[in-house]
Amino acid sequence: MFTRQKRLFLILVTLSLVPVIAYAAQKDAAKIAVASNSKNATSSISNKAGKCPYYLIFDGTGELIEVVGNPYKDAQSGAGSQTAGFLADKGVTVVIAETFGEKMIEAMRSNSTDYFQLRGIVLDAVKTVLSPGNQILMKLDRNLNPESYESYRKLINIEPGGRKREYVLFTVKKGADKVAALFLSPASEKGRSTLRLDENMWLYIPNVGKPVRITSLQSVVGGVFNNSDILRLDYAAEYFVEKMEKLSDKEELSDKYVLHLKAKTKTVAYDKLKMWVDKDTILPTRIECLTEASMLIKTIYYKKTEDFGDKIVRPSVIETDSPLYKGYKSVMIFAKIKKRTFEDEVFTLTFMPNLESLRQ
C-alpha cells in the first residue's frame, strides 16, 4: 500500500512540474528586442531601428528582462548593421521597430534574426508577435514544406477559351528565404533558372549572359501566378498575424482558423493576406491576396492533400484565379517533395547555370 501511495505521489509531483518546465522552455524559446523611445514598456516604438535610444528586451512569455542603451545611436554610418550584430550577440531572436534600413535587414537575415515592422506601444507589439496566430503561421510553414527540400512542379496557365500552357520546374529551397528553380520544359524554356534571396529575384537565360533582376509582381511564366507565388518563401518570413478569428460559433466553419496577415515591409507582393487554416492539419485551404485598401487581387486555393513520405503531408495542388484576369486560371501541381540539405553556394548568381547538376 505504501508503495502505491508513493508511486501516486511521484506521479502527482511530476505532473505538477510539467507546466513549470513548459513555462521555462517558453521563456528560453524567444528573445524579443523592441526599439523604444524610452526605458518604459508603455513607450512608443522608435521609427529608427538602427539609431533608437533604447532597446527593451523581453523573454518568450512577454516579460521585460532587460533595458539596454543603443551604443550605435549616434554612429555616423553603419548604425543598422552594427546594431543588428549587437542584438544578435545578446541572443535576440526577434527585433521590432517601426522602420528598418536595408543594411540592418540584411544583417539580421545573415544572423537568422526575425523582424517585425510595427507601430504603437512597445508592450502591445510584443503581445502581437507572441500571439497564437503567429505561432500557428510558423507551424503552417513547416507543415507545408520542410525547412530545406527539393520538389518538382507543373505550372499550368489556362485561358478563357481553354487553351493551356504548361511548364515543369525543379525547385530547391533552404531556410526561410532562399529558393531557386530550374525550367525543365517546354523546350523553349529549358535551362532557364530563377533565384530568390529574401526580397531579391533574378532570372538566368542561357546564352544571354549574367542573370537579370526581376520583380515579385512580374511572372516568368505569365498567367495568374506571379514570381512571388512561384518562388514562395515561408509566409512567416514576409508576414505577421494582425488578427486571428476563431469560427467555432459558425458551424460551417468550425474546423477553420482565419488569420489576417500584414506584410512586414512595403516590398512584399501583397499588402495583406486573409488565410483560412484547417484546425486539425494546420494547413491553408484558401488565401485571399489583398491591397492595403483590402481590394482583392487574387484567391489561392490549396487542394488534394497528399502523403509525400517522410512525414510530409500537404496539398499537392494549388489553384488561383483573379478578378483582374477574368476567365483565366493558373494551377500548380507538386510532386516528389523530399527533404534535402544544400550548401549556401547553391543559392548564388554564379550557380544559376548549374542547377541541373542537383537533380538526382
N, C-alpha and C positions, 0 to 999 in steps of 0.2 A: 504493500500500500504506500509506504514511504517512497519507494522508487517511482511509482506512478505520479505521486504528488510532486516529486522533484522534477520529473520529466515535464509535467504540465507547467511548473513554474518556469523552467528554462525556455519552453516554447513561448510563454507569455512575455518573458523578458526579451526574447529575440524579436517577436512581433512589435514590441514597443520601440525597438531600435530602428525598425525599417523606415519610418518617416524621418527620423533623425539623420540616418545615413543618406536618404534621398535628398533631404534639405541641404546637407553638406555638399553632396555631389552637384546640386543645382548652383550653389554658391560659387563652386570652382569652375563651372562649365563656361561661364562668360564673364568678361570684364569689360564694362562699358564706360568709355570716356566721353563726356559731353563738353563741347566748347561753351564756356559760360562767361557772362559779363561781370559776374561777382562770385563770391565764395558760397553763395546760398543756393540750395536746390530749387528754390522758388524763383530764382533769377531767370531772365530771358536767355535764350540760346544765342550765342555770338554768331554774327554773319561773316566772321573771319576765322576760319579753322586754323590757318597757319599762324595767325597773329593775334589770336584771342588772349585776353589777360590770364584766364584760368581754365583748367580742365578739372571737372568733377568726375571722380571715378566711382562706379557702382559695381556691386557683385551681381551674380546671376539671379538673385532674388529681388533686386531693386534697392538694396540697402547702400547708402552712401558710405564708402570706406576710406576715401582719401580725396583731399583737395590739393592740387599742385599748381604752382605758377608756371606759365609757359615761358621757358628760358629763351625762346626764339621770337617772342612777340615784337621785339624791336630790330630783328635782323634785316639788313639791307637787301639781302637776296637769299633764296633757298629756304625761306621760313617753312613752307609747306612740307617739303621732303624731310627737313631736319626734325620738324615736329612729329611727323609720322614715325620716324625712327625712334625718337624719344619715347613715344607712347608704346611702340612695339617692345622696346626694352623693358617697359614696366608691365608687360604681359597683357596689354589691352588687346581684345579681340574685335571690338566694335567701337567705331567713332561716330559721334553725332555732331553735326554743325548745320548752320543754315546754308552755307555755301562752302565748296571746296575748290581749290585751284587744280588744274590738270596735273601739275607736278606732284601734288600731295596725293591725288587719286592713284597715280602711277606707283608712288612709293608704298601706299597702303596695299595695293594689289600685289606687289612683289613681296610684301610681308605677310600675305594671306590675312589681312585685316579687313573686315567688312565695314561698310559705312552707310549712313543714312542722312539725307538732307531733310531736316525738319525745322519748322519754326515753332515759336511759342515758349512754354515754360520747360525748364530742364527736366524736372521730375516727370512731367506728363510725357515727354519724349521717351524717357526710359521705359515707362509703362507700355508705350506703343510698341517698342522694339521687343519687349518681353511678353507681348500678348500671345494668347493661344493661337490666334490666326497666323502669326509669323512662324510659330513652331510647326503648325500644320503645313505651311507653304514649304518649309525646308524639308519636311518629311516627304511631301509630294514630289519634290525634285529628285530625291533618292529613289522613290518608288518608280518614277518614270524611267530613270536611267542610272546605271552605276556611275560612280564618280569618274571612272576612266573606262572607256569602252570603244568598240568598233561596231558598225552596222552597215547594212545595205538598205537602200530606199529606192522606191519607184515613185516619181512625181508625175502626175497626170493632169494636164490642163484640158478642161472640157469647155468648148464654146457653145453658144446658144443653139446652133444648128446640129450639135452632136459631134462635130469634128474634134479629134483628140490629138494631143502632142505629148509624147512620153519621154521621160529621162530616167536613167538609172545612175545612182550615186553610191560611192563607197565613202563612208564618213567615219572619222575618228574624233574623239573628244577627250580632254583631260581637265579635271578640276571644274571650277565653276565658269571659267571664261576663256577656254581655248578650244576651238573647233576648226577642223579642216575637212574638205570634201573633194572627191575626185569624180569627174564625169566619166562613166563607162560607155554610155550610149545616150543619144543616137551617134552615128559615126561622125556627124558634123561637129559634135561637141566633145568627142572622146579626147582625153588628155588634158582638158581644161581642169583647173582646180581653183578652189576658193579657200580663204583663210580668214578666221575671225579671232582677234585678240581683244578681249573686253569689248569696247565700242568701235574698234577699228577693223575694217574689212578690205580684202584685196581679191582681185581676180587675175589668175595667170592663164594666158592663152599661148600654146606652143607656137614657136617661130615668130612671136611678136616682140619678145624682149622681156623686160622686167615687169613684175606684177603691177597692175594699176589699181588705184583706190576705187572702191565702190561704196555706196551708202546703204543704210539699213532699209530705206523705203523703196529703193530700186529692186528689181528682180532679175537675177541672171537667167531665169527660165521663162519669164513672162508669167501670165496667169495671176491668180489672186494671192498666192503666197509671195511675200517679199523676202529680201535677203535675211532680215531678222528672223523670219519664220523658218527659213531653210537652215540657217546657221544658228539655231536656238541655243542660248545659254541657259543656265539654271534660272528659273523665274526669280528666286530669292537674290540672285546677283544683280537684277535690274529693278526689282520692285519690292515694296514693303506693303503689308496689310494695314490699311487705314481703319477698316471696319469688318467685322465678321457677323453674318446673320445666322442664327440657329432657327431652322424652319420646322421645328418639331410641332409647332402649332398648326402647320399646314399639312394635312395628311398626305397629299400627293407629293410633297417634297420633304417628308420627314427623314428620308435617308440621305439628305444633302446638307453640306455647308455652302454658304455663299460668301466668298471672300471679295472684298472691294480693294483692289490693289492700286497703288500710285507709283509712278516711275520715280526712281531715285534721282535721276538727272534729266535735263531737258533734251539730251541727245538720244534717249531711248525712243524706239519706233512709235510706241503708243503711250499717251499720257496716262491712261487708266486702263485697267482690266477688271471685268466682273467675271469671276470664276466660280463655276459650280463644281463642288468636290464631293465624291462619294464618301460617306462617313466610314464605311467598312474597309474599303481598299485604300483610302486617301489617294485617289487618282482623279484627275479632272474629267468631267464629262462634257462640259461646254464652257467656252470663254468668249465673252464679248469684248472686242478691242475698241476703245473709245478715245475721243479727243478730250482736251481739258474741259470743254463745254459739254461733255457727255454725249456727243454725236457719235452714232455707231459707224465704225469704219468697216468692220467685218466680224463674222462669227466663226469660231473654230469649234468643230465637233470631234470628240475623241470616241472611237468606236472599236468594237470587236477585240475585247481583251484576250490576250494570248499568253501562254506559258512558253517563254523562250529558253527555259532551262536555267540552272544555277540561280534560282530564286528571283529571276527577272520575269515578273508577270505584269503586263501593261497593255494599253490599247495598241493594236497593230495598224490601225487605220486612223488618219486624221483628215477631215474634210473641212473646207472653208468656202464660204460664199460672202458676198458683199453687196450692200445696196448701191455702192458706187460702180459696180460691174454687173448689172442685172443680167441674169441668164448664164453667167459664167460660173464655173466651179473648178476648184483645184483639189486634188486628192494626193495624200502622201501615204504610201504603204511600206511598213517596216518589215525587215527580215534579217535573220542571223545576227541578232543583237547579242554580244557577248563581252564579258569583262576582259579588259586587256590594258596593260600599262605601257606608257610611251615616254620616251625622253623628251625634254623640252625642245630639243633640236627639231623635232617633227613639226612644231608649230612656229616655223620661221619662214621668211620670204624665200630664203635660199633653198629650202627643202620642198617648196611647192611643186617643182618639176619632177620630184622623186616620190610622190605619194604612192604611185603604183607599186613601189618596192615593198610597201607594208602589207599588201594583200597576200594572204597565206593559202 
